[in-house]
């Protein structure tokens, strides 16, 4: 139980680091007052430029990888592994808590990002084949449509389904695909305003030129 609790705490703290917000501070602005007012990499890219946007995406993605790979290993190493503790449950704990931290960070009054980059990172750690092919699908849809939100929603759904039929098709336990599906649903729910704009036909397409 100690391993689970410590993994949960550290993962939530890592998830609550608002890299997009910190990127804005390097330019003397609050990213929450610009563009879509989101702290995610897309809004950073649009308003603060390519370099900070890509940096934010990578750092947010690494939060997910850290929570499901590095933190569980570090906790077990420094605090002692518990006998008969299933490693999958520790990784799942990290995945859930890091995404909750990113989406509802205590550092920003529990108002965070939509979890796409962080979700990709934790998916890479839990279901790498589905995650990487999902990222390729995201790139194709984004390239074809210009909509980051549409690509993110479809990719999240694909990773959830792919985890069942690709990475864990012959698994004895389906706890990880269940959790991935739950987290993908959370990412999609966080895009509900984007979904409404897509349905109304007034969602903004992404431009590689910084908004003026």
N, C-alpha and C positions, 0 to 999 in steps of 0.2 A: 504493500500500500504506500510505503514511503516513496518508492520510485515513481509511482503514478502521480502522487501529489506534487513532488518536486518537478517532475516533467511538465505537469500542468501549469505550475506557477511560472517557471522559467520560459515556457513557450508563450504564455500570455504576455509576459513582459517583453519578450522579443517582438511579438506581433504588434505590441502597442508603440513601438518606435516609429514615429510618423516621418518617414524619410522624405515624402513629398513636401510636407510642411517645413521640414528643416532645409530642403532645397530652396524653398521660397525665402527663408530667412537669410540665406547667403546672398540674396539679391535685395534684401531689405524690404520684402513684401510678404504678405500673408496670402498664400496660394488659395485659401478658402474665400478670398474676396475677388478672385479672378475667374473668368470663364465660367465653367460649370460649377465652380466652388468646391470641387472634389480634390482630395489630396493625392489622387492616383497619378501614375506616370503619364497618362494621356493628357490630362490638364496641365501638368508640369511641362510637357513637351510643347503644347500649344502656346503657353504663355511665357515660359522661361527659356525655351530653346532646346535644341536637340541633345546637347551634352548632358544637361541636368535631367531631361526626360528619360534618356537611356539609363543614366546612373540610377535614377529612382526605380525604374523597372527592374534592373538587376538586383538592387538591394532588397526590394520587396520580394522578389522571387527567392533570394537566398534566405529570407526569413522562413519560408516554408521548408526549404531543404534542411535548414538548421534544426527546426523543431522536430522533424521526423527522423533525422539521421544523427546529428551531432549531439543534441541535448540528451536524448535517451542514453547514448553511449557514455557521455560525460557523467551523467547522474549515476549510472551503474558503476562506473569506474571509481568515482570519488566518494560515493556514499554506500557502495556495496550492492551487488546484485541480489535480488530476493530469489530464493529457490522456487522453482516451478512457476515463475512469472513468465507468461507468454509475451515475447518481444513485440508481437503484433499489437497487443493492447497498449503497450507503452507508446509505440509510434502513433497509434490512433489518437491517444490522449494528446500528444504533441500537435497533431494535425488539427484537431478540433480547437484547441486552445490558441494556437497561433492565428488561425483564421478569425476566431472571435476577437483576439487582441487587435488584429488589423482592422476589422470592421467596426469594433466598438472599443477603441483604445481609451484607457483611463487618462492618458496624457492629453487628450483633446475632448474631454467631457463626453466620452463614449460615442463620438461622431467621427467615423473613419472612412476608409476607402471601400471599394466594391469587391476587393479580394481576388482580382483576376491574376495578377502576377504572383501573389502569395499562394493562391490556389494552384497555380502551375508548379511552383516550387515544391509544395507538399505532395502533389500528384507525381512528380518526378521521383520523389523518394518512395512513394507507396506503390505506384503503378506506372513505371517508366515508359513502357511501350505505348500504352494508351495516352500518356501525357505528351510524349514527344510527337506522336502522330497527330494528336489533338492540336498541338502548336502549329504543325504544318497545315492542318485544316484551317486554323485561325488565319494564318498568313494568306492562304488562297482566298478565303472569303473576304478578308480585309482588302486584298488587292483588287478583287472583282467589284466590291461594292463601295469601298471607301468608308464603311461604317465600322468603327472599333467596337461599338456596343453589340452590333449584330454578330460580328465574328466571335466576340467573347461569349455571348449567350449560347451560340451553336457549339462552340468548342467545349464549353463547360458541360453541355448535355452529352456531347460525344465522349468525353473522358469518362463521365459517369457510366455510360453504356459500355464503352470499351473496356473498362476495368472488369466488368462481368464476363465479357466474351473473349478478351485477349489475355490480360495478365493473370486472371484467376479463373479461367475457363474450367480447369480440372482441379481446382482447390478443394480441400476437404471442408474448409470453413469460408463463408462469404462475408465475414464481418468487415473486412477492409472494403470490398465493393459497396457494401451498405453504407459505410461511413463516407466514402468518396461521393456516393450519390446524394447523401444528405448535405455535404459541403457544397457540391455543385448546385444543388437547389438553393442554398443560401446565397451563392454568388448571383444566380439568376434573379432571385427575389430583390437583391440589392440593385438590380438593373430595371426595376419596375417602371421608373419614370422614363428610362430610355425606351422601353418596350412601348409605352404609351405614345412617345414622340414618333417612333417608327411607324406605328399604326396610323398616326395622324399625318405622316409624311413630312414632319418638320424636324427630324433628327439631323444634327450637324454632321456632315462628312468631315473626315480628318484631312488636314492639309499639312504637308511637311514644312510649310512656312510658318514661322511664329506669328500668332495673331497680334495685330496692332491694337 
